[in-house]
């Protein structure tokens, strides 16, 4: 049997929209925007199973629960992506490229900004787990089969003690546990497109100013040329 370690006291440490199962299991299942039989998947052998609809707070909670349990070595992505947020793609980008200036490198979602994860926590997450991506699959039977496959590959607990981090909720804190109320996927997509349009309008404004300057310069040049021509003609006539 693979070597196991104790998870952090009170694990899972971050509350969320998920079920917890076998603390010694090497598999955490993230259902993205889908709501499947999370309890059934935990009963089938997953340590954690639940949705992740946002690419910031929701993602941070998953990371916090993973690195506080060294026995989790695989993160299995299943279910349907959340439009606009693209939390699944953000997970993969975080694992691959980390964070730069607070933003997940390579993330395509609308608001992939990380506030609660230190560089050490991100590095630990990258080193501890392997991602297995079967997103868009909602076949519970196929997901259970993948859990069994990964359990058979269990490399044992990660070679470091649990890492505990605090994931702070947004001010107000009246949202139900695990459901971050940032923006709906549709609103996030609209917000992102509005930013793009704003940049395009600004760019058009700069081009218009440049064109106006060029046109003005042409008029001034023409007037100066005509004035010089009149002066020369006047000098010739006076002779």
N, C-alpha and C positions, 0 to 999 in steps of 0.2 A: 504494500500500500504506500502511496506517495506520502512524504512527510507533510505534516500540517502544523499550523501555528494558531494561536489564539487571536481572534479579531479584537479590535478596540472595545473597551467596555461600553456597553449600551448599543453595540452595533445592531442595525445600521444607524449611523450617527446623524445623518441628514434625513429629515422626514420628507416624504414625497409621494407621488402618485404611483406606488408600486407595492408589491408583496415581497416579503422575504421568505427564504426557504432554508436549505441546508447551508449552514455557515462554513462548512468544509468543502463545499462544491467549488470547482474551478471556473464556473460559468456564470456570468451575469448577462441577462437578456434585456435588451432595450427595444421596445415595440414602436418607437418613434411616435407617429400620430395615431396609430391604431390602438384600439382597446380589445385585446384578445383575452383568452382565459389565463390571466397572469398567475392566479393561484394554482391552476392546473399545471402550468409550466414549472412553477416552483416545486410542486409535488413530484414532477417528473425529474427533478434533480438540479434545478437552477438555484443559485444562492440568492439572486434578486431577479425580479421581472417587473417591468412597468414601462410606461410611456415617457417620452421626453419631447415636449413640444416646442421648447425654446432653446436657442443656441447660445444662451448666456447663463441665466440662473439654473435652468433645468439641467444643462450640461454640467455645471459646477457641482450640483448635488450628486449626480452619478459618479463623477470623479472622486468626490469626497468619500462616498461609500465604498468605492472600489479600493482606494489606497489605504483605507482603514481596515481592510481585510486582506492580508497577504495571500490567502488561499485562492482568491480570484485571479485567474491567469488568462481568461478569455472574455472578451466582450462581444456578444452575438447581436448584431443589428438586424432587426426584422421589421415587418410592417411597412406602412406607407409614409413617405416623407411628408413633412408639413410644408405646404407651399409658402414661399416667402422666407420662412425661418431656416429651412434646410438644416435641421439640427443633426441629421445623420451625416451629411457631407461635412458639417463643421466638426463633428467628432473625429472623423477620419483626418481632416486637415490639422486638427490640434495634435493628434497622435503623431502625425508626420512632421509637421513644421513648427509646432509650439505657438508662442505668442510674441508679437512685436508691437511695442507701444500700446499695449492693452487690447490689441485686435488679433484674433486667430489668423495666422498666416495661411493664405490660400482659401479662406472661408468665403462662400458665395451667398450666405444668408444676409438678411437685412441688418441685423444688429449683433454680430459675433464678437461682442466686447466682454472681456473677462475682468472681473474685479476681485474675486475671492481666492484665486489660485496663484500661489507664488511660483517662481521658477522651479524651486525644489519639488513642489507638489506636481507640477506638469512633467518634470523629468522622471519622477517616480512613476507616474501614470504611464508614461511612454515605455519605461523599462519593465514594468510589472506585467502589462497585459498585451495580448495579441488581439487584433480586430478580425472578426469573421463577419463578412458582409453578405447577407442574403435578403437585403431590403426589398420590399414589394411583396415578399412572401407572407401570407397570412394563414398558411396551411399549418394548423397546430400540430398535426401528425408529423409533418416534415421538420418542424422546429424541434419537436421532442427528439426526433431521430438525430438531429444535429447536436443537441445537448448530450445525448448518449455518446456520440462520436467524439466530442471534445472531452468528455469525462474520461474516456478511454485513453486520451492523450495527456492526461493530467501530469504536468512536470513536477508537482509538489509546490509547497508554499514558496513565495518570493523570499529571497534571502535577507530580508530586513524586517524590523518590527513594524507594526501598524503605524501609519502616519495620520495624525488627526488634524484636520483643519476646520475652521468655522466658516460656514456659508451664511452670510448675512442677508436677510430678506430686505426688500425695498422698504422705504419709510412708510409707516402706516400699518404694515404687517397684518392686514385683515383678510388676506387671501387664504383660501384653504390650503392645507399642507400639500406640497408637491405640485401645485398648479400655479405657475408663475403667470401673472396677468400683465405681460408686457404689451404685446400687440397681437391681434389675431394674425394668422398667416396672410390673409388678404390685405389687411391694413399695413402690415409690414412691407408687403410687395409694393403697394401704392406709395408708401413713404420712400422706399428706395428709388422708385421711378421718378418721384417728384424731385429728389435730389439730383438725379441725372438730368432732368429737364431744366432745373435751376442752373446747373453747370453749362448746359447748352445755350441757355438764354444769355448767361454772362459772356460766353465765348462769342455769341453773335453780336453782343453789344461792343465788345472789343474790336471785332472786325468792322462794325459800322463806323466806330470812331476812327479807325485807321483809314477806311475808305473816304470818310469825310475829310480827313486831313490831307489825303492825296488829292482829292478834288479841289479843296481850297488852295492847295499849293499850285495846282495847274492854273487856276484862275488868276492867282497872284502873279505867276510867271508870265502869263499871257498879257496882263495889264502892264507889267514892267516892260515887257518886250515892245508893246505898242507905244508906250511913253518914250522909250529910247528912240524908236523909229521916228516919231513925230519930232523929237529934238534934233535928230540928224537931218531930217528933211528941212526943218526950219533953218538950220545952220547953212545948208546948201543954198536955200532960196536967198538968204541974206547976202551971200557972196555974189 
